[in-house]
Amino acid sequence: MTTASNNSQAASMVQSLLQPWHDAVEAPAKAQEEVLHRLLKMYAQTEYGAQHGAARIDTVDDYRRAFPVGTYDEHYRPLIQRVMAGEIALLLNEDPVGWAITRGTTKGESKFIPMTQTDLMMRISAGRAMMNYVARHNRYDLFEGVNLNLNFPSVVGKVPVGDREIEYGYSSGIYTKFVSAFTAIHSVPSQEEIDALGGGKTIRDWEARFELAYEKCKGENVTLVGGVAPTALRFARYLKRAHRVYPRDLWKTQIVTLGSVPGINTRYEPALTALYGPVAIREIYGATEGMFGQQRDEKRAWVPNYDLFFFEVQTRSSTKMLHELRPGEMGSLVVSTSILPRYRIGDLILAFKPPYFRCIGRDQWWTPLRYAWNEFTTLNLGRL
């Protein structure tokens, strides 16, 4: 098959995955109304949704009156524990196929979030940042290379759910496993190879993963690096210490798609380009509970997945839809996923000119002050 034919097939695939996102960004109010009705049909099939009258809800105001906003610790933890005990229908309209865990909350305990097949398919949106870069810059040669996979294990252990056991792992690894299965990019090492090293979090555990990545990728054409931003920096420094090379010495990487921390395009940018070369940096905004947005272009902010999740924001004065925030306005993000209605995730969101947003950190009183200081010290000063 010719290169032109391959590019044509890749372009068709990329377009089919991107178009729903682009359409929703153009008409967010319409998209959010459609998402809400789709979610309500799922909620109506659960005990929790039935208790709150999901089948009788028609408007956003009805939804807000019927369903409370809840955090993990104060609201959802006991419900999820009951799901683990076998009450599947309490929160899920499908059987769980896996569990995602966090790397540890501020209290040091991991959150467990159940995943269904519907939920997993939504996580494919993790690939949109990369695919939009390919489409905008006509860089379909990216698919001729591999993704340097620096993610956490997708399988760490098993948890009992009723009378059976289901695997659990870190969300970044789970994202990669399923994005790789549904897109043209090949991840090296494979998520299965990473999983085989175990789920430890010590320095020795990470050095084993980094050495695996080096050995598997040193002779490959690495066109993409995906994962958690601090881990990407740690890997580059490990290469220099263990093998006296930087990633820029080994590969001509086109793009890095990274998440997990604020400031990837500002505070982290100098180190990333110094270690990996003149790469395009694309931020992914997601959490254990879902993949909520990704960077669309050179503007250093992410754009929401209005076609997949329902987004509200609690500001100082009221609860608004995310797309209703004015530039400069901020608030605490509330997401509705296929599993969790009106979940306050604990992130503080800052609005820029539509459709751009930044997560500036956890919802704490000092977060805006720290963000302002970081903007000043990086000379970014609120610029996109």
Secondary structure by P-SEA (a helix, b strand, c coil): ccaaaaaaaaaaaaaaacaaaaaaaacaaaaaaaaaaaaaaaaaacaaaaaacccccccaaaaaacccccccccccaaaaaaaaaccccccccccccbbbbcccccccbbbbbbbcaaaaaaacccaaaaaaaaaaacccccccbbbbcccccccccccccccbbbbbbbaaaaaaaaaaacccccccccaaaaaaacccccaaaaaaaaaaaaaaccccccccccccaaaaaaaaaaaaaaccccccccccccbbbbcccccccccaaaaaaaaccbbbbbbbbbccccccccccccccccccccccbbbbbbccccccccccccccbbbbbbbbcccccccccbbbbbbccccccccccccccaaaaaaaaaaaaacccccc
